[in-house]
Amino acid sequence: MTVLSELEGVTLGIIIKEECCTAYKIRKKLEASPSSHWRASAGAIYPLVSRLAENKLVNFKCDNEDGRGTKLFKITPKGKREFTRWIKNIHQDDLILKISDPLRTRIFFLDSLDKEAQLEFVKKAIASVKSQLIIAERHKSLGPESADMFEYLGAKAGLIHIEGRLKLLRILLDKLETA
């Protein structure tokens, strides 16, 4: 039995949904995701899919037609079993209640900065969250009638999360500006 990290589980899920895909396509899917928890650099994804292949969770064939021998990854039966185990493992409190949130952590310590630095932080955070909101808005084209209801609901949850962060930051900015 393999204990999958969140990124490994998400990567296997992308491979399952796509049926067959490259590490580059996985990276692009993560990049386009409205979820801030699914970001991954090339330096993380390429070794990760190699590790998944070494653990026999995915296999690959080389696409020699592109001249580069690009690896096309596909889920194995073992990978499908481990993915299913990962996705069902939701009862752990850590998955539901203990979410790492660097923004909330920094807000908690903002009183250690002077007012000018606090305002600068909040304004930069708002700009950053707004840029994420633009990415999430692209997923609005998926409607509830979408062929993939779960992708729609995941995108909707990401959008709600980002909107909530923006609301929090605007409240904080208002409080700082009126204090």
N, C-alpha and C positions, 0 to 999 in steps of 0.2 A: 504494500500500500504506500502510495506517495502522498505527502501532504503538500497540496498546491498553494502557492502564494496567490494573492488576488490577481496580480499581473499574469501569472501562469494560467489561472482559471479563465481570465478574460481572453487571453491569447488563444487558448483551446476553443473557447466559445466562438471567437471570430472564425477560426479555421472550420469549425463545424458548420456555421452559418454559410460560409463561402464555399464549402465543400472541398476546395483546393485553392490555396493562395500562397503568395510569396511573403517573405518577411517585410519587404517594402510595403506591400498592401496592408499588412497588419499594422505597421507603423502609421500609415496614412489614415486608417480607420480610427486608431487611437487619437491621432492628431485632430481629426474632424469631430470627435465625440463631444457632446455637450457636458460630459462628466469630467470634472477636474481631477478625479481619482484615477483616470485611465490614461494619463500622459506617459509617454515612453520615448526615450531617445533611441537613435540607431544603435548607440553603444549599449543599450539595455536589451533591445529586441533581438538583435542578431545572435548574441550569446544565449539568450533565453530559448530561442527556437532550436538552437544546437543542443542545448541541455535537454529540451523536450524530446528531441530525436534520440539522444544518447539513452534516455530513460524509456525509450520505445513508446512514448505517448503520441508521437507523430512519426510519419515516415515522409520521405521526399523522393522526388525524381528530378533529375536535372533537365531543364528545358534547353536543349542544345540549339534550337532554332533561333534564339535571340543572340547567339554568338558569345554569350557570357556564362552560359551554364547556370542560369538562374534556378534556384531550388523552389519547386512547387511542393508545399507541405499539405499533407492530408492526415486526418485523425486516424489512429489505429483503434482496434477494439479495446485495448488497455487504456488508451487515452480517453475514449468515450466513457469507460467505467469510472476512471478517476475524475473526469469532468462532472459526471453525474453525482459522484460522492461529494465533490466540492460544492456544487450548486445546492445540494440538499442540506449541507451543513450550515444551516441558518440559525440553529437554536443557541449557538454560543453568544453570550452577552456581548463579547468583544465585537462581534459583527454588527450588532444592532445599536448598542449604546455607546461604545467607546470608539469614537471616530476622531482620528487625528485631524485637527483643524488649525493650521498655522495662523490663519487670519484671526480667529478668536483668541488664540494664545497671545498674539501680539497686542490685540486690543486690551486684553487683561493687564498688560504691562505699560500701556501708553502713558500712565501717570508719571512714569519715570522720565519722560521727555518734557521739554518746555512746550508751551502752547504752539509756537511757530512750527516746531517739528511734528507735533501731533496733527496739526492741520495739513502739513505737507504729506504725512503718512496717509491720512484719510483720503485726501484728494487723489493721491497716486493709486490707492486701493480702489477707489471708485472708478477711475479710468481703466484699471486692469479688469475689474468686474464687468464694466460696460463692454469691453472688447470680448470677454467670454460670452456675454449676453448676445452679441452679434452672431457668434458662432452657433449658440444654442437656437437662435431664431431661425437659422437655416433649416433646422429640423422641424419647424412648424409645418412644412409642406406635407409631412406625414400626418394624416388625419386619423381620427379614431376608426375610420373605415379602412385604414391601411391593411394590406395583406399581412403585415407583421405587427399584430397588436402589441406584442411585448416590446418590440423596438420603439413603437410609438409611445408606450407608457414609460419606458426608460428615458426617452428623450424628453417627455413631459416632466418627469421627476427632476431631471437635470435642469430644465428651464425654471421650474418652481424654486429649486435650490439656489440658483444664481439670482433670481429675482428677490428672494429673501435676503441674501447677502447684500444686495444693492440697497434694499430698504433699511437694513441695519446700519449700513455705512452712512446713508443719508440722515438717519436719526442722529447718529454720532456727530456728523458734520454740523447739523443744526444746533446740537447741544454745545459743541465747541465754539461755534460762531456767536452764540447768544450768551455764553458764560462770561 
